[in-house]
Amino acid sequence: MARYRYRTPVLTGPWRDSRAAALRDAVSAHQARTEESAPGGVRWLVPGGIEEAGNARPPAARHESG
């Protein structure tokens, strides 16, 4: 079963069972707005998107100077 959550540069939502539930979380967190004319029916107010479990981005590599 796929799991979905929203992710923006500052916030990441909880895993949900549906893409629609993850989008509702993003709208509730004021990261996105439903807008029928926008692609997918949602307009992101900040850079963001919905990720699917198993397709999550890996953590950014850390470079430490020594």
N, C-alpha and C positions, 0 to 999 in steps of 0.2 A: 504494500500500500504506500502510495506516495504521500509525502508530507510537505507542507508549504509554509513559508514565512516571508515577511517583507524584510528588506534590508536597505538601509540608507547609510550615509557616512557616519551618522551619529547614533542611530537607533536600529535595533534588530528585534523583530517581533517573535513571539513564541511559535513553535511548530503547530500547524493546524492540519486537519484532514482534507481541506479543500482550498483551492486557489481563492475562491470567493471569500472564505473566512479570513484568509491572510490579507486580502485587499480591504476587508472591513476593519481589520486591526490597523492597517496603514492609514485609513481615513480617520479612524478614531484618534490616532496619535498625531493627526494634523500633518502627516507626511505626504498625503495624496488627497485628491478630491475626485468624486465620481463626476464624469462629464461625458455624456453620450457622444459628443462629436470627437472626442479624443480617441486615439488608437487603444483598443481594448476596453474602452469605456471609462478609463481612469487617466487623470492628469497628475503627474507627480509634482509636488511643490518643491521638492528637493531632489537631487539625483537619487534614484532608487529603483527597486524592482522586486519581483517575487522570485525567490529561489526555491528549488525543489530538493528535498533530501537526496543525497547521493550526487547532486550536482553543485553543492555549495563550493564557494571559492575557498582555496586553501589560505591559511593565514599568511600575511605578508612576511617575506624573508627579513630577518633582522641582520643588520651589518653593524658589528661593533668594532670600533677602532681600538687598537691595542697599544 
